[in-house]
Every structure is written in structure tokens, then in C-alpha cells.
Amino acid sequence: MPARPRYRPIELQYLFGHFWTEATIQEFWAGKSFLRPDDGQPLSYELARLLVSLLDKDYEMLAGFCRLAQREDGGEQAARAVLGAGLQELAAVVLGAGTWAPQPAAWAEGTQKGQF
């Protein structure tokens, strides 16, 4: 029997709309949001699940992306090379319009108000 989803789709839509911002998406690309002690952790896994589900219909494409993805840029170069689009565009499919592109320069800072 499959596990019961943590959130219903309407709840997930609401939570994504309130949680994901220009600052929190940088936590996601850097991998730090998966370690949050609050709802950011499960929301990170949900976002990752949905992003992967956009690619899982084409195993070779997904595998190619995974082979090339680098932590330093959150997978941006791999996305451009394999998917023909950046992670900004991929994230916009799930999160809607916004500033979602990885910004590795912001990851080292991470201590300013509103950032991680």
C-alpha cells in the first residue's frame, strides 16, 4: 500500500506560494533547505519530487542531467546542457513566475536578513 501523501495538492499549492521566495529557493539550490527544522524541510522534498517528476518520463534525459549536475551551481549548467533550459524555467513550471534561478554567489553570504 503506498504511503499517504503528507500534503493534499491544494495544501501544497498554498504552502509553496507562502514558503518559496527568492531567498528560500537559494537554500533549495544550495541543498540547505533539506536540513531546516521547520516545514521548509518537507517542502524541499516535495519541490524536489515535483521537479524530478517533470523529467522522469525520459529516463535518459534525467540520467544525463544527474550525471552532469554539479553542486557548485545547483545543476544549472547540466540543466542547460541536457534540458535546453535553465532551472529557472523548470522551477517556474511548479512554482509559477518568479526569480527562481540558482545564484551561487548568494549561497556563501547566507546571513543577511531574509536569506538563509
MIMIBA-416282 format. One record per atom (N, C-alpha, C, O): y negated, z, x negated; residue number from 1; atom name. Coordinates in steps of 0.001 Angstrom, whole numbers, always signed. Layout:
<atoms>
+---------+---------+---------+-----+-------+
|   north |      up |    east | num | atome |
+---------+---------+---------+-----+-------+
|       Y |       Z |       X | NUM |    CA |
...
+---------+---------+---------+-----+-------+
</atoms>
This chain:
<atoms>
+---------+---------+---------+-----+-------+
|   north |      up |    east | num | atome |
+---------+---------+---------+-----+-------+
|   +1168 |      +0 |    -839 |   1 |     N |
|      +0 |      +0 |      +0 |   1 |    CA |
|   -1249 |      +0 |    -897 |   1 |     C |
|   -1364 |    +852 |   -1778 |   1 |     O |
|   -2185 |    -937 |    -690 |   2 |     N |
|   -3388 |    -976 |   -1515 |   2 |    CA |
|   -4276 |    +239 |   -1272 |   2 |     C |
|   -4314 |    +807 |    -181 |   2 |     O |
|   -4980 |    +609 |   -2322 |   3 |     N |
|   -5885 |   +1750 |   -2216 |   3 |    CA |
|   -7035 |   +1437 |   -1267 |   3 |     C |
|   -7494 |    +298 |   -1171 |   3 |     O |
|   -7484 |   +2460 |    -578 |   4 |     N |
|   -8630 |   +2315 |    +328 |   4 |    CA |
|   -9885 |   +2105 |    -505 |   4 |     C |
|  -10115 |   +2852 |   -1456 |   4 |     O |
|  -10701 |   +1113 |    -177 |   5 |     N |
|  -11937 |    +895 |    -933 |   5 |    CA |
|  -12847 |   +2119 |    -862 |   5 |     C |
|  -12904 |   +2807 |    +157 |   5 |     O |
|  -13544 |   +2375 |   -1940 |   6 |     N |
|  -14447 |   +3536 |   -1998 |   6 |    CA |
|  -15608 |   +3376 |   -1021 |   6 |     C |
|  -16034 |   +4340 |    -385 |   6 |     O |
|  -16115 |   +2148 |    -909 |   7 |     N |
|  -17269 |   +1870 |     -49 |   7 |    CA |
|  -16933 |    +743 |    +915 |   7 |     C |
|  -16183 |    -175 |    +583 |   7 |     O |
|  -17492 |    +825 |   +2099 |   8 |     N |
|  -17417 |    -301 |   +3027 |   8 |    CA |
|  -18459 |   -1320 |   +2576 |   8 |     C |
|  -19430 |    -942 |   +1921 |   8 |     O |
|  -18288 |   -2599 |   +2905 |   9 |     N |
|  -19241 |   -3623 |   +2453 |   9 |    CA |
|  -20694 |   -3314 |   +2806 |   9 |     C |
|  -21585 |   -3541 |   +1988 |   9 |     O |
|  -20943 |   -2809 |   +3991 |  10 |     N |
|  -22319 |   -2504 |   +4394 |  10 |    CA |
|  -22892 |   -1364 |   +3554 |  10 |     C |
|  -24077 |   -1370 |   +3220 |  10 |     O |
|  -22047 |    -381 |   +3213 |  11 |     N |
|  -22484 |    +717 |   +2346 |  11 |    CA |
|  -22787 |    +213 |    +939 |  11 |     C |
|  -23787 |    +592 |    +328 |  11 |     O |
|  -21914 |    -639 |    +444 |  12 |     N |
|  -22092 |   -1188 |    -891 |  12 |    CA |
|  -23378 |   -2005 |    -978 |  12 |     C |
|  -24114 |   -1913 |   -1960 |  12 |     O |
|  -23639 |   -2786 |     +34 |  13 |     N |
|  -24874 |   -3574 |     +70 |  13 |    CA |
|  -26092 |   -2652 |     +21 |  13 |     C |
|  -27036 |   -2908 |    -726 |  13 |     O |
|  -26074 |   -1608 |    +796 |  14 |     N |
|  -27181 |    -645 |    +823 |  14 |    CA |
|  -27336 |     +36 |    -538 |  14 |     C |
|  -28439 |    +101 |   -1081 |  14 |     O |
|  -26238 |    +539 |   -1080 |  15 |     N |
|  -26290 |   +1252 |   -2352 |  15 |    CA |
|  -26727 |    +345 |   -3494 |  15 |     C |
|  -27521 |    +751 |   -4342 |  15 |     O |
|  -26211 |    -885 |   -3520 |  16 |     N |
|  -26634 |   -1836 |   -4555 |  16 |    CA |
|  -28137 |   -2072 |   -4467 |  16 |     C |
|  -28829 |   -2090 |   -5485 |  16 |     O |
|  -28634 |   -2250 |   -3259 |  17 |     N |
|  -30055 |   -2512 |   -3067 |  17 |    CA |
|  -30944 |   -1373 |   -3530 |  17 |     C |
|  -32093 |   -1597 |   -3910 |  17 |     O |
|  -30431 |    -167 |   -3501 |  18 |     N |
|  -31213 |   +1000 |   -3910 |  18 |    CA |
|  -30960 |   +1421 |   -5356 |  18 |     C |
|  -31822 |   +2042 |   -5979 |  18 |     O |
|  -29806 |   +1094 |   -5885 |  19 |     N |
|  -29480 |   +1552 |   -7238 |  19 |    CA |
|  -29863 |    +551 |   -8321 |  19 |     C |
|  -30457 |    +929 |   -9331 |  19 |     O |
|  -29531 |    -718 |   -8123 |  20 |     N |
|  -29724 |   -1698 |   -9187 |  20 |    CA |
|  -31178 |   -2127 |   -9267 |  20 |     C |
|  -31751 |   -2661 |   -8317 |  20 |     O |
|  -31752 |   -1875 |  -10433 |  21 |     N |
|  -33133 |   -2221 |  -10736 |  21 |    CA |
|  -33155 |   -2917 |  -12093 |  21 |     C |
|  -32113 |   -3090 |  -12724 |  21 |     O |
|  -34343 |   -3314 |  -12537 |  22 |     N |
|  -34467 |   -3912 |  -13871 |  22 |    CA |
|  -33974 |   -2957 |  -14949 |  22 |     C |
|  -33402 |   -3395 |  -15947 |  22 |     O |
|  -34187 |   -1662 |  -14762 |  23 |     N |
|  -33754 |    -674 |  -15756 |  23 |    CA |
|  -32256 |    -403 |  -15673 |  23 |     C |
|  -31574 |    -399 |  -16697 |  23 |     O |
|  -31737 |    -178 |  -14472 |  24 |     N |
|  -30320 |    +181 |  -14369 |  24 |    CA |
|  -29402 |    -984 |  -14705 |  24 |     C |
|  -28282 |    -766 |  -15165 |  24 |     O |
|  -29851 |   -2217 |  -14484 |  25 |     N |
|  -28992 |   -3350 |  -14846 |  25 |    CA |
|  -28832 |   -3429 |  -16359 |  25 |     C |
|  -27811 |   -3906 |  -16853 |  25 |     O |
|  -29837 |   -2963 |  -17095 |  26 |     N |
|  -29716 |   -2946 |  -18555 |  26 |    CA |
|  -28663 |   -1928 |  -18996 |  26 |     C |
|  -27949 |   -2150 |  -19974 |  26 |     O |
|  -28573 |    -828 |  -18280 |  27 |     N |
|  -27499 |    +141 |  -18539 |  27 |    CA |
|  -26148 |    -525 |  -18336 |  27 |     C |
|  -25217 |    -317 |  -19115 |  27 |     O |
|  -26050 |   -1329 |  -17280 |  28 |     N |
|  -24799 |   -2019 |  -16972 |  28 |    CA |
|  -24412 |   -2964 |  -18102 |  28 |     C |
|  -23291 |   -2904 |  -18607 |  28 |     O |
|  -25336 |   -3839 |  -18501 |  29 |     N |
|  -25015 |   -4818 |  -19549 |  29 |    CA |
|  -24679 |   -4122 |  -20862 |  29 |     C |
|  -23853 |   -4620 |  -21627 |  29 |     O |
|  -25302 |   -2989 |  -21134 |  30 |     N |
|  -25031 |   -2238 |  -22362 |  30 |    CA |
|  -23739 |   -1423 |  -22266 |  30 |     C |
|  -23247 |    -924 |  -23277 |  30 |     O |
|  -23190 |   -1288 |  -21062 |  31 |     N |
|  -21963 |    -523 |  -20856 |  31 |    CA |
|  -22195 |    +958 |  -20600 |  31 |     C |
|  -21239 |   +1707 |  -20396 |  31 |     O |
|  -23440 |   +1385 |  -20609 |  32 |     N |
|  -23751 |   +2811 |  -20459 |  32 |    CA |
|  -23641 |   +3304 |  -19023 |  32 |     C |
|  -23399 |   +4489 |  -18796 |  32 |     O |
|  -23812 |   +2420 |  -18057 |  33 |     N |
|  -23779 |   +2871 |  -16661 |  33 |    CA |
|  -22380 |   +3307 |  -16227 |  33 |     C |
|  -22229 |   +4029 |  -15242 |  33 |     O |
|  -21354 |   +2865 |  -16966 |  34 |     N |
|  -19985 |   +3252 |  -16640 |  34 |    CA |
|  -19712 |   +4715 |  -16997 |  34 |     C |
|  -18686 |   +5274 |  -16610 |  34 |     O |
|  -20629 |   +5323 |  -17729 |  35 |     N |
|  -20476 |   +6711 |  -18157 |  35 |    CA |
|  -21377 |   +7673 |  -17392 |  35 |     C |
|  -21401 |   +8868 |  -17688 |  35 |     O |
|  -22108 |   +7169 |  -16423 |  36 |     N |
|  -23031 |   +8023 |  -15667 |  36 |    CA |
|  -22255 |   +9081 |  -14884 |  36 |     C |
|  -21137 |   +8822 |  -14436 |  36 |     O |
|  -22836 |  +10267 |  -14716 |  37 |     N |
|  -22174 |  +11328 |  -13949 |  37 |    CA |
|  -22461 |  +11255 |  -12446 |  37 |     C |
|  -21991 |  +12099 |  -11683 |  37 |     O |
|  -23230 |  +10252 |  -12023 |  38 |     N |
|  -23617 |  +10143 |  -10621 |  38 |    CA |
|  -22985 |   +8897 |   -9999 |  38 |     C |
|  -22032 |   +8345 |  -10548 |  38 |     O |
|  -23509 |   +8457 |   -8863 |  39 |     N |
|  -22962 |   +7273 |   -8191 |  39 |    CA |
|  -23107 |   +6002 |   -9012 |  39 |     C |
|  -22499 |   +4984 |   -8681 |  39 |     O |
|  -23895 |   +6041 |  -10070 |  40 |     N |
|  -24026 |   +4867 |  -10927 |  40 |    CA |
|  -22711 |   +4443 |  -11549 |  40 |     C |
|  -22493 |   +3256 |  -11792 |  40 |     O |
|  -21833 |   +5399 |  -11810 |  41 |     N |
|  -20541 |   +5049 |  -12396 |  41 |    CA |
|  -19693 |   +4202 |  -11439 |  41 |     C |
|  -19314 |   +3090 |  -11809 |  41 |     O |
|  -19380 |   +4676 |  -10230 |  42 |     N |
|  -18581 |   +3822 |   -9351 |  42 |    CA |
|  -19306 |   +2531 |   -8960 |  42 |     C |
|  -18663 |   +1503 |   -8747 |  42 |     O |
|  -20634 |   +2577 |   -8864 |  43 |     N |
|  -21358 |   +1349 |   -8544 |  43 |    CA |
|  -21272 |    +345 |   -9684 |  43 |     C |
|  -21318 |    -862 |   -9446 |  43 |     O |
|  -21148 |    +818 |  -10908 |  44 |     N |
|  -20957 |     -74 |  -12053 |  44 |    CA |
|  -19606 |    -774 |  -11965 |  44 |     C |
|  -19504 |   -1978 |  -12199 |  44 |     O |
|  -18578 |     -11 |  -11627 |  45 |     N |
|  -17249 |    -615 |  -11489 |  45 |    CA |
|  -17213 |   -1595 |  -10325 |  45 |     C |
|  -16566 |   -2640 |  -10410 |  45 |     O |
|  -17897 |   -1267 |   -9248 |  46 |     N |
|  -17949 |   -2186 |   -8103 |  46 |    CA |
|  -18673 |   -3475 |   -8476 |  46 |     C |
|  -18223 |   -4565 |   -8122 |  46 |     O |
|  -19793 |   -3356 |   -9188 |  47 |     N |
|  -20512 |   -4557 |   -9604 |  47 |    CA |
|  -19654 |   -5389 |  -10540 |  47 |     C |
|  -19582 |   -6609 |  -10394 |  47 |     O |
|  -19003 |   -4744 |  -11500 |  48 |     N |
|  -18125 |   -5469 |  -12420 |  48 |    CA |
|  -17006 |   -6178 |  -11654 |  48 |     C |
|  -16685 |   -7332 |  -11938 |  48 |     O |
|  -16426 |   -5491 |  -10698 |  49 |     N |
|  -15347 |   -6088 |   -9894 |  49 |    CA |
|  -15839 |   -7331 |   -9162 |  49 |     C |
|  -15153 |   -8352 |   -9133 |  49 |     O |
|  -17021 |   -7242 |   -8574 |  50 |     N |
|  -17554 |   -8378 |   -7828 |  50 |    CA |
|  -17930 |   -9536 |   -8749 |  50 |     C |
|  -17723 |  -10697 |   -8397 |  50 |     O |
|  -18477 |   -9235 |   -9914 |  51 |     N |
|  -18817 |  -10297 |  -10856 |  51 |    CA |
|  -17567 |  -11009 |  -11358 |  51 |     C |
|  -17546 |  -12236 |  -11457 |  51 |     O |
|  -16532 |  -10247 |  -11673 |  52 |     N |
|  -15279 |  -10860 |  -12119 |  52 |    CA |
|  -14654 |  -11669 |  -10995 |  52 |     C |
|  -14066 |  -12721 |  -11244 |  52 |     O |
|  -14774 |  -11194 |   -9763 |  53 |     N |
|  -14183 |  -11926 |   -8634 |  53 |    CA |
|  -14823 |  -13308 |   -8449 |  53 |     C |
|  -14208 |  -14208 |   -7876 |  53 |     O |
|  -16058 |  -13471 |   -8935 |  54 |     N |
|  -16685 |  -14792 |   -8869 |  54 |    CA |
|  -16015 |  -15774 |   -9819 |  54 |     C |
|  -16110 |  -16988 |   -9638 |  54 |     O |
|  -15348 |  -15251 |  -10819 |  55 |     N |
|  -14734 |  -16095 |  -11847 |  55 |    CA |
|  -13219 |  -16146 |  -11779 |  55 |     C |
|  -12609 |  -17001 |  -12420 |  55 |     O |
|  -12600 |  -15265 |  -11029 |  56 |     N |
|  -11148 |  -15146 |  -11107 |  56 |    CA |
|  -10373 |  -16275 |  -10413 |  56 |     C |
|   -9144 |  -16309 |  -10466 |  56 |     O |
|  -11079 |  -17177 |   -9778 |  57 |     N |
|  -10385 |  -18328 |   -9180 |  57 |    CA |
|  -10022 |  -19353 |  -10250 |  57 |     C |
|   -9154 |  -20201 |  -10043 |  57 |     O |
|  -10697 |  -19265 |  -11400 |  58 |     N |
|  -10449 |  -20176 |  -12519 |  58 |    CA |
|  -10091 |  -19324 |  -13732 |  58 |     C |
|  -10962 |  -18892 |  -14487 |  58 |     O |
|   -8793 |  -19094 |  -13902 |  59 |     N |
|   -8330 |  -18211 |  -14958 |  59 |    CA |
|   -8789 |  -18670 |  -16336 |  59 |     C |
|   -9191 |  -17844 |  -17155 |  59 |     O |
|   -8737 |  -19955 |  -16602 |  60 |     N |
|   -9124 |  -20459 |  -17923 |  60 |    CA |
|  -10599 |  -20180 |  -18204 |  60 |     C |
|  -10961 |  -19829 |  -19327 |  60 |     O |
|  -11437 |  -20332 |  -17205 |  61 |     N |
|  -12860 |  -20048 |  -17385 |  61 |    CA |
|  -13065 |  -18551 |  -17653 |  61 |     C |
|  -13800 |  -18175 |  -18566 |  61 |     O |
|  -12420 |  -17714 |  -16862 |  62 |     N |
|  -12539 |  -16269 |  -17041 |  62 |    CA |
|  -12016 |  -15860 |  -18418 |  62 |     C |
|  -12652 |  -15070 |  -19116 |  62 |     O |
|  -10878 |  -16390 |  -18802 |  63 |     N |
|  -10305 |  -16060 |  -20109 |  63 |    CA |
|  -11218 |  -16532 |  -21236 |  63 |     C |
|  -11395 |  -15823 |  -22227 |  63 |     O |
|  -11794 |  -17716 |  -21093 |  64 |     N |
|  -12720 |  -18223 |  -22101 |  64 |    CA |
|  -13946 |  -17348 |  -22230 |  64 |     C |
|  -14403 |  -17070 |  -23339 |  64 |     O |
|  -14477 |  -16915 |  -21113 |  65 |     N |
|  -15622 |  -16013 |  -21132 |  65 |    CA |
|  -15244 |  -14713 |  -21839 |  65 |     C |
|  -15989 |  -14243 |  -22700 |  65 |     O |
|  -14114 |  -14134 |  -21492 |  66 |     N |
|  -13689 |  -12867 |  -22092 |  66 |    CA |
|  -13465 |  -13004 |  -23596 |  66 |     C |
|  -13785 |  -12090 |  -24356 |  66 |     O |
|  -12919 |  -14136 |  -24030 |  67 |     N |
|  -12690 |  -14354 |  -25459 |  67 |    CA |
|  -13998 |  -14404 |  -26241 |  67 |     C |
|  -14072 |  -13902 |  -27362 |  67 |     O |
|  -15029 |  -15008 |  -25653 |  68 |     N |
|  -16286 |  -15211 |  -26363 |  68 |    CA |
|  -17309 |  -14089 |  -26178 |  68 |     C |
|  -18233 |  -13963 |  -26982 |  68 |     O |
|  -17161 |  -13292 |  -25155 |  69 |     N |
|  -18167 |  -12271 |  -24843 |  69 |    CA |
|  -18342 |  -11285 |  -25992 |  69 |     C |
|  -17373 |  -10813 |  -26586 |  69 |     O |
|  -19601 |  -10991 |  -26285 |  70 |     N |
|  -19955 |  -10052 |  -27355 |  70 |    CA |
|  -20762 |   -8900 |  -26767 |  70 |     C |
|  -21624 |   -9103 |  -25912 |  70 |     O |
|  -20477 |   -7720 |  -27224 |  71 |     N |
|  -21169 |   -6528 |  -26752 |  71 |    CA |
|  -22673 |   -6598 |  -27034 |  71 |     C |
|  -23482 |   -6141 |  -26226 |  71 |     O |
|  -23037 |   -7169 |  -28176 |  72 |     N |
|  -24428 |   -7187 |  -28616 |  72 |    CA |
|  -25382 |   -7846 |  -27627 |  72 |     C |
|  -26556 |   -7481 |  -27558 |  72 |     O |
|  -24889 |   -8806 |  -26869 |  73 |     N |
|  -25772 |   -9483 |  -25904 |  73 |    CA |
|  -25268 |   -9339 |  -24470 |  73 |     C |
|  -25755 |  -10024 |  -23572 |  73 |     O |
|  -24307 |   -8462 |  -24251 |  74 |     N |
|  -23777 |   -8228 |  -22914 |  74 |    CA |
|  -22956 |   -9385 |  -22370 |  74 |     C |
|  -22615 |   -9404 |  -21187 |  74 |     O |
|  -22637 |  -10349 |  -23224 |  75 |     N |
|  -21875 |  -11513 |  -22784 |  75 |    CA |
|  -22732 |  -12717 |  -22423 |  75 |     C |
|  -22221 |  -13714 |  -21915 |  75 |     O |
|  -24031 |  -12630 |  -22683 |  76 |     N |
|  -24954 |  -13699 |  -22281 |  76 |    CA |
|  -24606 |  -15050 |  -22909 |  76 |     C |
|  -24539 |  -16054 |  -22200 |  76 |     O |
|  -24386 |  -15092 |  -24216 |  77 |     N |
|  -24070 |  -16361 |  -24875 |  77 |    CA |
|  -22744 |  -16919 |  -24379 |  77 |     C |
|  -22614 |  -18130 |  -24201 |  77 |     O |
|  -21776 |  -16072 |  -24156 |  78 |     N |
|  -20485 |  -16514 |  -23631 |  78 |    CA |
|  -20655 |  -17104 |  -22237 |  78 |     C |
|  -20044 |  -18122 |  -21912 |  78 |     O |
|  -21470 |  -16476 |  -21424 |  79 |     N |
|  -21713 |  -16992 |  -20067 |  79 |    CA |
|  -22336 |  -18375 |  -20138 |  79 |     C |
|  -21915 |  -19287 |  -19426 |  79 |     O |
|  -23326 |  -18531 |  -20983 |  80 |     N |
|  -23988 |  -19834 |  -21101 |  80 |    CA |
|  -23026 |  -20898 |  -21620 |  80 |     C |
|  -23040 |  -22035 |  -21148 |  80 |     O |
|  -22196 |  -20532 |  -22584 |  81 |     N |
|  -21262 |  -21493 |  -23173 |  81 |    CA |
|  -20144 |  -21880 |  -22204 |  81 |     C |
|  -19802 |  -23057 |  -22086 |  81 |     O |
|  -19582 |  -20904 |  -21520 |  82 |     N |
|  -18400 |  -21149 |  -20688 |  82 |    CA |
|  -18762 |  -21471 |  -19239 |  82 |     C |
|  -18178 |  -22368 |  -18631 |  82 |     O |
|  -19726 |  -20734 |  -18692 |  83 |     N |
|  -20064 |  -20904 |  -17278 |  83 |    CA |
|  -21173 |  -21914 |  -17055 |  83 |     C |
|  -21347 |  -22418 |  -15946 |  83 |     O |
|  -21924 |  -22212 |  -18108 |  84 |     N |
|  -23045 |  -23132 |  -17980 |  84 |    CA |
|  -24262 |  -22494 |  -17324 |  84 |     C |
|  -25180 |  -23194 |  -16898 |  84 |     O |
|  -24271 |  -21178 |  -17244 |  85 |     N |
|  -25388 |  -20425 |  -16666 |  85 |    CA |
|  -25383 |  -19047 |  -17289 |  85 |     C |
|  -24365 |  -18592 |  -17811 |  85 |     O |
|  -26524 |  -18386 |  -17232 |  86 |     N |
|  -26622 |  -17048 |  -17797 |  86 |    CA |
|  -26171 |  -15980 |  -16816 |  86 |     C |
|  -25911 |  -16256 |  -15645 |  86 |     O |
|  -26086 |  -14775 |  -17309 |  87 |     N |
|  -25674 |  -13641 |  -16481 |  87 |    CA |
|  -26695 |  -13318 |  -15401 |  87 |     C |
|  -26346 |  -12739 |  -14372 |  87 |     O |
|  -27949 |  -13686 |  -15623 |  88 |     N |
|  -28994 |  -13543 |  -14594 |  88 |    CA |
|  -28545 |  -14246 |  -13308 |  88 |     C |
|  -28616 |  -13681 |  -12216 |  88 |     O |
|  -28089 |  -15473 |  -13462 |  89 |     N |
|  -27667 |  -16270 |  -12304 |  89 |    CA |
|  -26407 |  -15698 |  -11660 |  89 |     C |
|  -26285 |  -15663 |  -10436 |  89 |     O |
|  -25481 |  -15255 |  -12490 |  90 |     N |
|  -24246 |  -14674 |  -11954 |  90 |    CA |
|  -24550 |  -13396 |  -11174 |  90 |     C |
|  -24051 |  -13208 |  -10064 |  90 |     O |
|  -25359 |  -12529 |  -11749 |  91 |     N |
|  -25710 |  -11274 |  -11076 |  91 |    CA |
|  -26476 |  -11529 |   -9781 |  91 |     C |
|  -26314 |  -10792 |   -8808 |  91 |     O |
|  -27305 |  -12562 |   -9765 |  92 |     N |
|  -28091 |  -12869 |   -8559 |  92 |    CA |
|  -27200 |  -13241 |   -7383 |  92 |     C |
|  -27589 |  -13043 |   -6232 |  92 |     O |
|  -26014 |  -13775 |   -7648 |  93 |     N |
|  -25091 |  -14096 |   -6557 |  93 |    CA |
|  -24687 |  -12824 |   -5827 |  93 |     C |
|  -24531 |  -12829 |   -4606 |  93 |     O |
|  -24516 |  -11740 |   -6566 |  94 |     N |
|  -24089 |  -10466 |   -5978 |  94 |    CA |
|  -25275 |   -9616 |   -5547 |  94 |     C |
|  -25252 |   -9020 |   -4470 |  94 |     O |
|  -26316 |   -9556 |   -6382 |  95 |     N |
|  -27420 |   -8630 |   -6147 |  95 |    CA |
|  -28632 |   -9253 |   -5469 |  95 |     C |
|  -29536 |   -8538 |   -5036 |  95 |     O |
|  -28660 |  -10569 |   -5376 |  96 |     N |
|  -29827 |  -11244 |   -4830 |  96 |    CA |
|  -30844 |  -11497 |   -5931 |  96 |     C |
|  -30589 |  -11219 |   -7103 |  96 |     O |
|  -31978 |  -12019 |   -5552 |  97 |     N |
|  -33010 |  -12355 |   -6530 |  97 |    CA |
|  -33481 |  -11096 |   -7250 |  97 |     C |
|  -33584 |  -10021 |   -6660 |  97 |     O |
|  -33759 |  -11256 |   -8526 |  98 |     N |
|  -34240 |  -10124 |   -9313 |  98 |    CA |
|  -34225 |  -10461 |  -10783 |  98 |     C |
|  -33836 |  -11560 |  -11176 |  98 |     O |
|  -34645 |   -9523 |  -11585 |  99 |     N |
|  -34639 |   -9689 |  -13035 |  99 |    CA |
|  -33381 |   -9017 |  -13564 |  99 |     C |
|  -33379 |   -7822 |  -13859 |  99 |     O |
|  -32314 |   -9796 |  -13679 | 100 |     N |
|  -31004 |   -9240 |  -13992 | 100 |    CA |
|  -30490 |   -9615 |  -15378 | 100 |     C |
|  -29421 |   -9148 |  -15772 | 100 |     O |
|  -31206 |  -10432 |  -16121 | 101 |     N |
|  -30705 |  -10901 |  -17416 | 101 |    CA |
|  -30577 |   -9756 |  -18407 | 101 |     C |
|  -31407 |   -8846 |  -18416 | 101 |     O |
|  -29543 |   -9793 |  -19240 | 102 |     N |
|  -29434 |   -8781 |  -20292 | 102 |    CA |
|  -30632 |   -8859 |  -21238 | 102 |     C |
|  -31078 |   -9948 |  -21601 | 102 |     O |
|  -31138 |   -7712 |  -21626 | 103 |     N |
|  -32258 |   -7615 |  -22571 | 103 |    CA |
|  -31861 |   -6622 |  -23661 | 103 |     C |
|  -32273 |   -5463 |  -23627 | 103 |     O |
|  -31065 |   -7072 |  -24623 | 104 |     N |
|  -30542 |   -6162 |  -25651 | 104 |    CA |
|  -31608 |   -5356 |  -26384 | 104 |     C |
|  -31327 |   -4239 |  -26819 | 104 |     O |
|  -32804 |   -5875 |  -26534 | 105 |     N |
|  -33861 |   -5124 |  -27218 | 105 |    CA |
|  -34183 |   -3823 |  -26476 | 105 |     C |
|  -34587 |   -2842 |  -27101 | 105 |     O |
|  -34009 |   -3806 |  -25165 | 106 |     N |
|  -34301 |   -2610 |  -24370 | 106 |    CA |
|  -33202 |   -1559 |  -24500 | 106 |     C |
|  -33438 |    -387 |  -24210 | 106 |     O |
|  -32023 |   -1953 |  -24926 | 107 |     N |
|  -30901 |   -1023 |  -24977 | 107 |    CA |
|  -31097 |     +40 |  -26036 | 107 |     C |
|  -30685 |   +1183 |  -25839 | 107 |     O |
|  -31702 |    -298 |  -27133 | 108 |     N |
|  -31903 |    +670 |  -28212 | 108 |    CA |
|  -32976 |   +1687 |  -27824 | 108 |     C |
|  -32903 |   +2852 |  -28215 | 108 |     O |
|  -33970 |   +1244 |  -27055 | 109 |     N |
|  -35035 |   +2156 |  -26633 | 109 |    CA |
|  -34445 |   +3184 |  -25700 | 109 |     C |
|  -34246 |   +4336 |  -26085 | 109 |     O |
|  -34164 |   +2780 |  -24478 | 110 |     N |
|  -33427 |   +3558 |  -23522 | 110 |    CA |
|  -33895 |   +4973 |  -23211 | 110 |     C |
|  -33173 |   +5727 |  -22558 | 110 |     O |
|  -35075 |   +5345 |  -23659 | 111 |     N |
|  -35507 |   +6706 |  -23389 | 111 |    CA |
|  -36811 |   +6749 |  -22598 | 111 |     C |
|  -37288 |   +7830 |  -22252 | 111 |     O |
|  -37382 |   +5606 |  -22315 | 112 |     N |
|  -38626 |   +5572 |  -21563 | 112 |    CA |
|  -38367 |   +5910 |  -20101 | 112 |     C |
|  -37268 |   +5697 |  -19587 | 112 |     O |
|  -39382 |   +6435 |  -19443 | 113 |     N |
|  -39253 |   +6764 |  -18028 | 113 |    CA |
|  -38817 |   +5532 |  -17242 | 113 |     C |
|  -39364 |   +4446 |  -17429 | 113 |     O |
|  -37842 |   +5701 |  -16371 | 114 |     N |
|  -37349 |   +4599 |  -15560 | 114 |    CA |
|  -36251 |   +3814 |  -16242 | 114 |     C |
|  -35659 |   +2918 |  -15640 | 114 |     O |
|  -35974 |   +4140 |  -17494 | 115 |     N |
|  -34888 |   +3492 |  -18193 | 115 |    CA |
|  -33792 |   +4511 |  -18411 | 115 |     C |
|  -33923 |   +5668 |  -18014 | 115 |     O |
|  -32753 |   +4101 |  -19017 | 116 |     N |
|  -31637 |   +4993 |  -19277 | 116 |    CA |
|  -31877 |   +5678 |  -20583 | 116 |     C |
|  -31057 |   +6488 |  -21014 | 116 |     O |
+---------+---------+---------+-----+-------+
</atoms>
